[in-house]
């Protein structure tokens, strides 16, 4: 099971649980720009994950651990 959660200081604004299909969202996010922010942060997280995958698959060790990213960083 995997669960992706996006939080702001006000609380959870978006969530998706792959096992249950459960999610949290709001149609109001389209009007206030929150939906685009959610898309942007998910795209950024996807880019980071793809980059990490390439880096960790690199057998010659060219990728360093200087990304400054915390392993517990959830993009929120």
Beta strands, then each sheet from edge to edge (+ up, - down):
strand 1: 3-8
strand 2: 11-17
strand 3: 23-24
sheet 1: 1+ 2- 3+
end
